[in-house]
Amino acid sequence: MFRPKRLYTFMVQSFLPVFFMTFFICLFIVLMQFLWKYVDEMVGKGLEMSVLFELFLYAALTMVPLSLPLSILLASLMTFGNLGEKLELLAIKAAGVSLLKVMRPLILLVSVISVLAFFFQNDVLPQAQVKMWTLLYSMRQKSPELDIPEGVFYDQISGYNLYVGEKDRDSGLLKEMMIYDMSQGFDNAMIVMADSGRLKTSADKKHVILTLYSGESFENLKSDRTNSYTNIPYRRETFSKKELLIPFDGNFNRLDDEMMASQYVGKNYSELRTSIDSLNLIVDSLGTDYSSRLKGTPYFSIANNNLPKDSTLLANRLKREHDAALATNLDSLWMGANNQRRQLYLSRAIERANSIKHNYEFNSLTLSDKQLIIRRHEIELMKKFTLSLACLIFFFIGAPLGAIIRKGGLGVPIVVSVILFIIYYIIDNSGYKLARDGVWPVWQGIWLSSAVLLPLGVFLTSRATKDSAVLNLDLYADFFRHILGRDKVRKVVHKEIVMAEMDCVIAEQKASALTQQCRQYIDNARPLNYFSYWLRGCDRVALRSIALAVESLVAYTSETTHSLVTTKLMDYPILVPERILAPSGIKPIDIVLMVFFPIGLPIYWIAKKKYNNLKRNIEVVCSANDELIVLLQRAQKCE
């Protein structure tokens, strides 16, 4: 009977709870972003909770492609970070299990998630996007909830402006009311002023019933006026109670899903392929039609009504018209015309040129719109696959990175994950815009983020499997110090207990011998000018011998419990006799480089700077030796 290994079961049990936790956290965060973006479409419209819950459900489904890669990155980083922090990963490696073997069950699990992500993108996501956008457009068209504020005009009812001076919250009575009725047009406006009134909605929620008390109305009867523009009748009415019926549809009317289902966001893989082929066929036919029109349009406005359909006959006909036009002496026609005729020629030429220009611009815009729709379909088609690949890439980034940094919890992993995901999101969004606008081919823009992060995942996985110190800050600090021309800093750890205590006499003899060797080198060193550098170079053999002697002294003397001696050892510089201190050793090449100043001078300046720095460090070694000998003598007396 097949049973999974206990290690594989342990890795899956460690990963799954963290994955589900991070997935729902990421989904909640991106859902809050959606809420903040579209909160104006939902607030103040009296929507039922069931409608809002349905919208949030569909929005959560559409946000899965954004939250799933981030959750896999964070979960894998936290899982392997926890294992590294608790030294469990070290124990697994000590048992002879490689990191790739530890990752094997999670690679299989993430691969299954990636396959499911493709089917989700292809089958579930289009339907969720159709439902979500349909609900959003329906909410945008719904009238806002009727809540008239105090002291300002309320214009959310089409054709009406309502003003309320004061509202009685207990009785619901509206005071100092003013209504401007523009529903019949500005010429037939009606103004109603009342001392107080009440407002309620009809049972079908399609009208507002406004009951007014103690007021009067003024109505312009311009539609009933006579032919005179000065005598415009109006009607004035004084009332103690008056009811107005105002059309106001307060219901939530859901739009049909078919409107969004025909868009690119509502199609699966096969439907997108079919739409792309159909649109390409339409664009090709339009291009052929425009080109045939362009070829059939006479350049010199010669009558060309009954053109032959055969392409050869058409070309011959156009050639004959062109030759006939050239045979006409246009200069003589222009010179023989009067100013009025010339002005007519110019105006007609400008009019025709503008007409042709506008026609070409319209044709260009038509093709551009069709090509934009094609690019939208191609982008949506490729997005079916990018999510699956992004899940795999983020796992191969998060898992080795967690094994390297060895930090679990929600601190460092969240910081690293957010930084990497922001980089991914910026690259992905930039590629999407470049592909949408046609600046890049669609496949280049959509796959840009995956192409950038895939080498990072391969690099981190290879480094983690070899236990390479990728995030060792000291290595990077030493590298930048070397680039900037600064010396490396020596670090000597003080030991509370040593297995073999160093002998102060032997250490003193080593320091004295090193001082004599350094003094001898300083005395024999000659000034390094341009010609001596290219003809002789520096004595790298003597420099290498001094460097080895320094390391031997430090290694031997560091085996001590005397803290002052250990502290003094950190004053010894690290001597590096680099290859640039001596030329190539092949005389003809050195002479050519010496003569060719544009190359020889920069190399000489760099070598001279490093040579002078080494001489200063050798003098520092001599002074450090003198101080170390004094400390060794004191330590010997104390013993």
GIJOQUI-V369715 format. One record per residue. N is the residue number from 1. SS is DSSP state (~ for helix, > for strand, _ for the rest). PHI is phi in degrees with one decimal (NA if undefined). Layout:
n={N;N}
ss={SS;SS}
phi={PHI;PHI}
//
This chain:
n={1;2;3;4;5;6;7;8;9;10;11;12;13;14;15;16;17;18;19;20;21;22;23;24;25;26;27;28;29;30;31;32;33;34;35;36;37;38;39;40;41;42;43;44;45;46;47;48;49;50;51;52;53;54;55;56;57;58;59;60;61;62;63;64;65;66;67;68;69;70;71;72;73;74;75;76;77;78;79;80;81;82;83;84;85;86;87;88;89;90;91;92;93;94;95;96;97;98;99;100;101;102;103;104;105;106;107;108;109;110;111;112;113;114;115;116;117;118;119;120;121;122;123;124;125;126;127;128;129;130;131;132;133;134;135;136;137;138;139;140;141;142;143;144;145;146;147;148;149;150;151;152;153;154;155;156;157;158;159;160;161;162;163;164;165;166;167;168;169;170;171;172;173;174;175;176;177;178;179;180;181;182;183;184;185;186;187;188;189;190;191;192;193;194;195;196;197;198;199;200;201;202;203;204;205;206;207;208;209;210;211;212;213;214;215;216;217;218;219;220;221;222;223;224;225;226;227;228;229;230;231;232;233;234;235;236;237;238;239;240;241;242;243;244;245;246;247;248;249;250;251;252;253;254;255;256;257;258;259;260;261;262;263;264;265;266;267;268;269;270;271;272;273;274;275;276;277;278;279;280;281;282;283;284;285;286;287;288;289;290;291;292;293;294;295;296;297;298;299;300;301;302;303;304;305;306;307;308;309;310;311;312;313;314;315;316;317;318;319;320;321;322;323;324;325;326;327;328;329;330;331;332;333;334;335;336;337;338;339;340;341;342;343;344;345;346;347;348;349;350;351;352;353;354;355;356;357;358;359;360;361;362;363;364;365;366;367;368;369;370;371;372;373;374;375;376;377;378;379;380;381;382;383;384;385;386;387;388;389;390;391;392;393;394;395;396;397;398;399;400;401;402;403;404;405;406;407;408;409;410;411;412;413;414;415;416;417;418;419;420;421;422;423;424;425;426;427;428;429;430;431;432;433;434;435;436;437;438;439;440;441;442;443;444;445;446;447;448;449;450;451;452;453;454;455;456;457;458;459;460;461;462;463;464;465;466;467;468;469;470;471;472;473;474;475;476;477;478;479;480;481;482;483;484;485;486;487;488;489;490;491;492;493;494;495;496;497;498;499;500;501;502;503;504;505;506;507;508;509;510;511;512;513;514;515;516;517;518;519;520;521;522;523;524;525;526;527;528;529;530;531;532;533;534;535;536;537;538;539;540;541;542;543;544;545;546;547;548;549;550;551;552;553;554;555;556;557;558;559;560;561;562;563;564;565;566;567;568;569;570;571;572;573;574;575;576;577;578;579;580;581;582;583;584;585;586;587;588;589;590;591;592;593;594;595;596;597;598;599;600;601;602;603;604;605;606;607;608;609;610;611;612;613;614;615;616;617;618;619;620;621;622;623;624;625;626;627;628;629;630;631;632;633;634;635;636;637;638;639}
ss={_;_;_;_;_;~;~;~;~;~;~;~;~;~;~;~;~;~;~;~;~;~;~;~;~;~;~;~;~;~;~;~;~;~;~;~;~;~;~;~;~;~;_;_;_;_;_;_;~;~;~;~;~;~;~;~;~;~;~;~;~;~;_;~;~;~;~;~;~;~;~;~;~;~;~;~;~;~;~;~;~;~;~;~;~;_;_;~;~;~;~;~;~;~;_;_;_;_;~;~;~;~;~;~;~;~;~;~;~;~;~;~;~;~;~;~;~;~;~;~;~;~;~;~;~;~;~;~;~;~;~;~;~;~;~;~;~;~;~;~;~;_;_;_;_;_;_;_;_;_;_;_;>;>;_;_;_;_;_;>;>;>;>;>;>;>;>;_;_;_;_;_;_;>;>;>;>;>;>;>;>;_;_;_;_;~;~;~;_;>;>;>;>;>;>;>;>;>;>;>;>;_;_;_;_;_;>;>;>;>;>;>;>;>;>;>;>;>;>;>;_;~;~;~;_;_;_;_;_;_;_;_;_;>;>;>;>;>;>;>;>;>;>;>;>;>;>;_;_;_;_;_;_;_;_;_;_;~;~;~;~;_;_;~;~;~;_;_;~;~;~;~;~;~;~;~;~;~;~;~;~;~;~;~;~;~;~;~;~;~;~;~;~;~;~;~;_;_;_;_;_;_;_;_;_;_;_;_;_;_;~;~;~;~;~;~;~;~;~;~;~;~;~;~;~;~;~;_;_;~;~;~;~;~;~;~;_;_;~;~;~;~;~;~;~;~;~;~;~;~;~;~;~;~;~;~;~;~;~;~;~;~;~;~;~;~;~;~;~;~;~;~;~;~;~;~;~;~;~;~;~;~;~;~;~;~;~;~;~;~;~;~;~;~;~;~;~;~;~;~;~;~;~;~;~;_;_;_;_;_;_;~;~;~;~;~;~;~;~;~;~;~;~;~;~;~;~;~;~;~;~;~;~;~;~;~;_;_;_;_;_;~;~;~;~;~;_;~;~;~;~;~;~;~;~;~;~;~;~;~;~;~;~;~;~;_;_;_;_;_;_;_;~;~;~;~;~;~;~;~;~;~;~;_;_;_;_;_;_;_;_;_;_;_;_;_;_;_;_;_;_;_;_;~;~;~;~;~;~;~;~;~;~;~;~;~;~;~;~;~;~;~;~;~;_;_;_;_;_;~;~;~;~;~;~;_;_;_;_;~;~;~;~;~;~;~;~;~;~;~;~;~;~;~;~;~;~;_;_;_;_;_;~;~;~;~;~;~;~;_;_;_;_;_;_;_;_;_;~;~;~;_;_;_;_;_;~;~;~;~;~;~;~;~;~;_;~;~;~;~;~;~;~;~;~;~;~;~;~;~;~;~;~;~;~;~;~;~;~;~;~;~;~;~;~;~;~;~;~;~;~;~;~;~;~;~;~;~;_}
phi={NA;-76.4;-135.5;-67.1;-66.4;-63.7;-64.1;-65.0;-63.2;-64.1;-67.2;-66.5;-66.7;-77.5;-85.4;-60.5;-60.2;-66.2;-64.2;-63.5;-63.5;-66.7;-64.9;-71.0;-65.4;-63.6;-64.5;-65.5;-65.5;-70.0;-69.1;-65.0;-62.8;-62.3;-64.4;-65.5;-74.5;-114.9;-66.1;-67.1;-77.5;-111.5;-79.0;78.8;-118.4;63.6;-75.2;-74.2;-65.0;-64.9;-67.9;-64.9;-63.4;-63.7;-64.0;-64.7;-64.7;-67.5;-65.5;-63.3;-66.6;-72.3;-89.7;-60.7;-59.9;-86.6;-92.4;-64.9;-61.4;-64.4;-67.4;-66.0;-60.8;-68.3;-66.9;-66.2;-66.8;-68.5;-62.7;-74.3;-66.8;-64.1;-63.1;-71.1;-68.7;-88.0;63.5;-70.6;-65.9;-64.9;-65.8;-65.2;-66.9;-65.4;-81.1;93.9;-97.1;-76.0;-66.2;-64.3;-70.5;-66.3;-79.3;-55.9;-64.9;-73.7;-62.9;-64.1;-65.8;-67.8;-64.2;-62.9;-62.1;-66.5;-64.7;-63.3;-63.8;-64.6;-65.2;-64.4;-63.0;-85.8;-109.9;-88.1;-60.7;-58.1;-67.2;-65.1;-67.4;-61.7;-63.5;-64.9;-68.3;-64.0;-63.7;-62.9;-65.8;-66.0;-66.7;-65.1;-86.0;-73.2;-69.4;-68.7;-63.9;-75.4;-140.2;-80.3;-77.3;-92.9;79.9;-136.0;-80.6;-103.7;-119.9;-81.4;-98.2;-61.1;86.3;-134.0;-127.3;-116.8;-127.0;-127.5;-77.4;-152.3;-123.7;-92.2;-67.8;-75.8;-93.8;76.8;-84.9;-102.0;-115.6;53.6;-94.2;-144.9;-124.1;-107.5;-99.7;-109.4;-65.9;-95.4;103.9;-66.5;-71.6;-116.8;-73.3;-130.7;-115.4;-123.8;-123.9;-140.8;-71.1;-157.3;-176.1;-131.1;-128.8;-149.6;-102.3;-67.9;-64.2;-85.5;59.0;-113.1;-141.3;-113.2;-98.6;-111.0;-99.6;-111.6;-126.2;52.6;-158.5;-148.4;-129.8;-128.9;-128.2;-85.4;-107.5;-65.6;-68.2;-99.5;-74.9;-85.2;-70.0;-73.1;-86.4;-97.6;-98.7;-113.0;-73.8;-145.4;-124.5;-119.3;-132.8;-109.6;-137.9;-98.6;-151.7;-148.6;-116.1;-114.9;-107.9;-108.0;-65.4;-157.3;-85.2;-96.9;-80.8;-96.5;-103.1;-78.7;-76.1;-76.9;-71.0;-63.7;-63.6;-85.8;-65.0;-81.5;-83.2;-65.9;-73.1;-105.9;-117.1;-91.2;-62.0;-65.2;-67.2;-66.2;-61.4;-63.9;-65.8;-64.5;-62.9;-65.9;-67.0;-63.0;-65.2;-65.2;-64.3;-62.9;-65.9;-65.3;-63.2;-64.7;-64.1;-65.2;-67.5;-65.7;-63.5;-65.4;-70.5;-86.4;-84.9;-67.2;-75.7;-100.9;61.5;-79.9;-54.5;-147.4;-83.4;-105.2;-77.0;-67.0;-82.2;-69.9;-66.3;-69.1;-63.9;-65.1;-65.4;-65.1;-63.1;-64.2;-65.5;-63.8;-64.8;-64.6;-65.1;-65.9;-68.4;-67.9;-68.1;-77.3;-83.7;-68.3;-64.7;-68.2;-62.5;-69.5;-70.6;-82.4;-90.9;-81.5;-64.2;-65.5;-67.1;-62.3;-62.9;-65.4;-59.2;-65.1;-63.6;-67.5;-64.9;-65.6;-63.4;-68.0;-63.1;-65.3;-63.2;-64.2;-62.5;-63.7;-65.7;-65.2;-63.9;-64.4;-63.2;-65.0;-64.9;-62.5;-65.8;-63.5;-64.0;-64.4;-66.8;-63.7;-63.8;-63.3;-63.2;-61.1;-66.1;-66.1;-63.1;-64.7;-66.6;-73.0;-65.6;-62.9;-105.8;-65.6;-64.5;-63.3;-67.7;-63.0;-62.0;-65.5;-63.5;-67.1;-68.1;-74.7;-92.1;-71.3;-64.6;-66.3;-66.7;-65.2;-68.9;-83.9;-79.2;55.2;-129.8;-101.5;76.8;-111.2;-88.2;-60.3;-58.0;-65.9;-62.1;-64.5;-64.3;-64.7;-63.1;-64.3;-71.2;-63.6;-60.9;-62.7;-66.4;-64.2;-64.2;-65.3;-68.2;-65.1;-63.0;-62.9;-67.3;-65.0;-72.3;-64.3;-82.5;79.7;-70.0;-113.8;-60.3;-60.6;-66.6;-69.3;-68.2;-74.8;-91.6;-62.7;-63.0;-67.3;-67.4;-78.0;-86.6;-61.5;-60.7;-64.4;-64.5;-64.2;-63.9;-65.1;-65.4;-66.1;-68.9;-68.5;-67.5;-97.7;55.4;-81.2;-81.6;-67.9;-101.2;-75.8;-64.9;-65.2;-64.7;-67.8;-64.2;-65.8;-65.2;-70.6;-63.4;-66.4;-63.8;-83.7;80.0;-102.1;-78.6;-72.1;-96.7;-82.9;-123.2;-121.6;-86.9;-73.9;-109.1;-76.3;-132.6;-123.6;-76.7;-131.2;-67.3;-70.3;-92.4;-62.0;-66.6;-65.6;-64.0;-65.5;-66.8;-62.8;-65.7;-65.4;-64.7;-65.7;-63.5;-64.3;-65.0;-68.3;-62.6;-63.4;-67.7;-65.5;-69.0;-87.6;-70.2;-104.8;-61.0;-96.5;-96.0;-63.0;-75.2;-65.2;-65.3;-76.1;-89.8;-117.9;79.8;-95.0;-82.1;-69.3;-67.0;-67.6;-64.3;-66.5;-65.7;-66.2;-62.8;-66.7;-67.1;-63.5;-64.9;-65.2;-63.9;-65.8;-63.9;-74.4;-74.7;-69.1;-82.3;-149.0;-99.3;-78.1;-67.4;-66.5;-66.6;-62.8;-64.5;-66.6;-64.1;-72.3;-80.5;-74.6;-73.9;-93.9;-89.4;-126.6;-76.8;-73.3;-66.6;-70.5;-70.1;-130.2;-64.3;-67.7;91.9;-100.1;-56.0;-59.2;-67.1;-63.5;-68.2;-63.4;-66.6;-67.4;-73.2;-82.9;-60.5;-57.7;-99.0;-66.6;-64.8;-59.4;-64.6;-65.2;-63.1;-64.7;-63.9;-65.6;-62.6;-69.5;-66.9;-63.6;-64.6;-65.5;-63.4;-64.8;-66.5;-66.2;-65.7;-63.2;-62.9;-62.7;-66.3;-65.8;-63.5;-61.3;-69.8;-67.1;-62.5;-63.9;-65.1;-67.7;-66.3;-66.1;-66.1;-68.5;-69.3;-65.4;-74.0}
//
